[in-house]
């Protein structure tokens, strides 16, 4: 999935098109509450730390009650990954689509990502912690996590390609290398700020992004203060 191909998303508070049986609607609400609690736990203790028992305690439910909504610990973990990805889209992907293609959209993607990362310095990033936990463990949980990360990186790459197509990057700019370097900035930021607690890490990441634009951008365009994101006319 790319920035250009992101699906039209129905707002979470939009009315349901068909009436659901009361018991089914209540069941969906309960499951959503369990996933929300599980996501909160996972950002603190990791996906591998999730257990039906721990969630039952947090939710003041029986283990069998929690289990009935998922059927397995693996399905619970996958549900948490999907919810994390949906929230990531809401905060990073979709707001950036309001900006014009090219550098405005690319800048917005990075800035939204930075805004989220600045919060996750305290809470933790599921994409990063999950990669550490499941990098060498094949299976559905790893697949769900990797698919989510790939879709985000594909969106970032597509934004870089669009910036080049718009003439905002040099004609010989390597789009994949540029996207790789932007991704590397975020990974370095988490390591420096969350693990090493080095001050000034956010400023260094922003400086790194400016340096990337100066390296790959068209002369006088990428670094121009007047080239901040502007509302898209599309």
C-alpha positions as CSV (number, residue, x, y, z in Angstrom):
1,X,0.0,0.0,0.0
2,X,1.3,3.5,-0.9
3,X,0.4,7.0,0.1
4,X,-1.2,7.3,-3.4
5,X,-3.2,4.1,-3.0
6,X,-4.4,4.4,0.6
7,X,-8.0,3.3,1.0
8,X,-10.8,5.7,1.9
9,X,-11.3,5.1,5.5
10,X,-14.5,5.3,7.4
11,X,-14.3,7.4,10.5
12,X,-14.4,5.3,13.7
13,X,-17.4,7.1,15.0
14,X,-19.4,6.8,11.8
15,X,-22.8,5.2,12.1
16,X,-23.0,1.5,11.3
17,X,-24.9,0.9,8.0
18,X,-26.9,-2.0,9.4
19,X,-28.4,-2.7,12.8
20,X,-26.5,-5.3,14.8
21,X,-28.1,-7.5,17.4
22,X,-27.6,-5.9,20.8
23,X,-25.5,-8.8,22.0
24,X,-23.2,-8.7,19.0
25,X,-22.7,-5.0,19.3
26,X,-21.8,-5.4,23.0
27,X,-19.4,-8.1,22.1
28,X,-17.7,-5.9,19.6
29,X,-17.4,-3.2,22.1
30,X,-15.9,-5.6,24.7
31,X,-13.4,-6.9,22.2
32,X,-12.4,-3.4,21.2
33,X,-11.8,-2.5,24.9
34,X,-9.7,-5.7,25.3
35,X,-7.6,-4.8,22.3
36,X,-7.1,-1.3,23.6
37,X,-6.0,-2.6,27.0
38,X,-3.7,-5.1,25.2
39,X,-2.1,-2.4,23.1
40,X,-1.4,-0.4,26.2
41,X,0.3,-3.4,27.8
42,X,2.2,-4.3,24.6
43,X,3.8,-0.9,24.3
44,X,5.2,-1.4,27.8
45,X,6.1,-5.1,28.0
46,X,6.1,-6.1,24.3
47,X,3.9,-8.4,22.3
48,X,5.5,-11.5,23.7
49,X,4.6,-10.3,27.2
50,X,0.9,-10.3,26.4
51,X,-1.1,-13.1,28.0
52,X,-4.8,-13.9,28.4
53,X,-4.4,-14.0,32.1
54,X,-2.8,-10.5,32.4
55,X,-5.6,-9.0,30.2
56,X,-8.3,-10.8,32.2
57,X,-6.9,-9.1,35.3
58,X,-6.7,-5.7,33.7
59,X,-10.2,-6.0,32.3
60,X,-11.7,-7.6,35.4
61,X,-12.9,-10.5,33.4
62,X,-12.4,-14.2,33.5
63,X,-9.7,-15.8,31.4
64,X,-12.4,-17.8,29.5
65,X,-14.2,-14.5,28.8
66,X,-11.2,-12.9,27.2
67,X,-10.3,-16.1,25.4
68,X,-13.7,-16.3,23.8
69,X,-13.1,-13.1,21.9
70,X,-9.8,-14.3,20.3
71,X,-9.4,-18.0,20.6
72,X,-5.7,-17.9,21.0
73,X,-2.9,-15.7,22.3
74,X,-1.6,-15.5,18.7
75,X,-4.8,-14.0,17.4
76,X,-4.8,-11.5,20.3
77,X,-1.3,-10.4,19.3
78,X,-2.3,-10.0,15.7
79,X,-5.4,-8.0,16.7
80,X,-3.1,-5.7,18.7
81,X,-0.8,-5.2,15.7
82,X,-3.7,-4.3,13.4
83,X,-5.0,-1.8,15.9
84,X,-1.6,-0.2,16.3
85,X,-1.3,0.0,12.5
86,X,-4.8,1.6,12.2
87,X,-3.8,4.3,14.8
88,X,-0.5,4.8,13.0
89,X,-2.4,5.4,9.8
90,X,-4.8,7.9,11.5
91,X,-1.9,9.9,12.9
92,X,0.8,9.7,10.2
93,X,-0.6,8.5,6.8
94,X,-4.0,10.1,6.3
95,X,-3.2,13.7,7.6
96,X,-0.3,13.8,5.1
97,X,-2.7,13.2,2.2
98,X,-4.1,16.7,2.8
99,X,-0.8,18.1,1.5
100,X,0.2,18.4,-2.1
101,X,2.2,15.7,-3.7
102,X,5.9,16.1,-3.6
103,X,8.0,17.7,-0.9
104,X,5.0,19.1,1.0
105,X,3.5,15.6,1.5
106,X,6.9,14.0,2.2
107,X,7.6,16.7,4.8
108,X,4.2,16.1,6.4
109,X,4.8,12.3,6.5
110,X,8.1,12.8,8.3
111,X,6.8,15.5,10.7
112,X,3.7,13.4,11.6
113,X,6.1,10.4,12.1
114,X,8.3,12.6,14.3
115,X,5.3,13.8,16.3
116,X,4.3,10.2,17.0
117,X,7.9,9.2,17.8
118,X,8.3,12.0,20.3
119,X,5.4,10.4,22.3
120,X,6.7,6.9,21.8
121,X,10.0,7.7,23.3
122,X,8.2,7.2,26.6
123,X,5.7,4.5,25.6
124,X,7.6,2.5,23.0
125,X,7.1,1.7,19.3
126,X,5.4,-1.6,18.6
127,X,7.0,-1.8,15.1
128,X,10.5,-1.5,16.6
129,X,10.0,-3.6,19.8
130,X,8.1,-6.2,17.8
131,X,10.9,-6.5,15.2
132,X,13.3,-7.3,18.0
133,X,11.0,-9.9,19.4
134,X,10.0,-11.6,16.2
135,X,12.8,-11.0,13.7
136,X,13.9,-14.6,13.9
137,X,10.5,-16.2,14.7
138,X,8.5,-17.1,11.5
139,X,4.8,-17.3,11.9
140,X,1.5,-15.3,11.6
141,X,2.5,-12.7,14.2
142,X,5.7,-11.9,12.5
143,X,4.0,-11.8,9.1
144,X,1.3,-9.4,10.4
145,X,4.0,-7.1,11.9
146,X,6.2,-7.2,8.8
147,X,3.2,-6.4,6.6
148,X,2.4,-3.4,8.6
149,X,5.9,-2.1,8.5
150,X,6.2,-2.8,4.8
151,X,3.0,-0.8,4.0
152,X,4.4,2.2,5.9
153,X,7.8,2.0,4.2
154,X,6.0,1.6,0.8
155,X,4.0,4.8,1.5
156,X,7.2,6.7,2.4
157,X,8.9,5.4,-0.7
158,X,5.9,6.4,-2.9
159,X,6.0,9.9,-1.4
160,X,9.7,10.1,-2.3
161,X,8.9,9.0,-5.9
162,X,6.2,11.6,-6.2
163,X,8.6,14.3,-5.0
164,X,11.0,13.3,-7.7
165,X,8.2,13.2,-10.3
166,X,7.2,16.7,-9.2
167,X,10.7,18.0,-9.9
168,X,11.4,18.6,-6.2
169,X,14.4,16.1,-6.2
170,X,17.4,15.9,-8.4
171,X,16.9,13.9,-11.6
172,X,19.5,11.4,-10.5
173,X,18.2,11.0,-6.9
174,X,18.1,7.4,-5.7
175,X,14.6,7.1,-4.3
176,X,15.2,3.9,-2.5
177,X,18.3,5.2,-0.9
178,X,16.6,8.4,0.2
179,X,13.7,6.4,1.8
180,X,16.2,4.1,3.5
181,X,18.0,7.1,5.0
182,X,14.7,8.6,6.3
183,X,13.7,5.3,7.9
184,X,17.2,5.0,9.4
185,X,16.7,8.4,11.1
186,X,13.7,7.2,13.0
187,X,15.4,4.0,14.1
188,X,18.4,6.0,15.3
189,X,16.1,8.4,17.1
190,X,14.4,5.6,19.1
191,X,17.8,4.1,20.0
192,X,19.4,7.5,21.0
193,X,16.4,9.0,22.8
194,X,14.6,5.9,24.4
195,X,17.5,3.6,25.1
196,X,20.5,5.9,25.6
197,X,18.5,8.9,26.8
198,X,20.7,11.3,24.9
199,X,19.4,14.9,25.0
200,X,18.8,16.7,21.7
201,X,18.0,13.6,19.8
202,X,14.8,15.0,18.3
203,X,16.6,18.1,17.0
204,X,19.3,15.9,15.5
205,X,16.7,13.8,13.7
206,X,15.1,16.9,12.3
207,X,18.6,18.2,11.2
208,X,19.2,14.8,9.6
209,X,16.0,15.1,7.6
210,X,17.0,18.6,6.4
211,X,20.4,17.3,5.4
212,X,18.7,14.5,3.4
213,X,16.6,17.1,1.5
214,X,19.6,19.2,0.9
215,X,21.5,16.2,-0.5
216,X,18.7,14.9,-2.8
217,X,16.6,18.0,-3.4
218,X,16.6,20.2,-6.5
219,X,18.9,23.2,-6.2
220,X,17.3,25.9,-4.0
221,X,14.0,24.0,-3.6
222,X,14.3,21.3,-0.9
223,X,15.8,23.7,1.7
224,X,13.6,26.6,0.9
225,X,11.6,27.9,4.0
226,X,8.7,28.7,1.6
227,X,8.4,25.1,0.7
228,X,6.5,24.0,3.9
229,X,3.5,21.7,3.4
230,X,0.5,23.4,2.0
231,X,-3.1,22.1,1.5
232,X,-3.5,19.9,-1.5
233,X,-5.7,21.0,-4.3
234,X,-6.4,17.4,-5.3
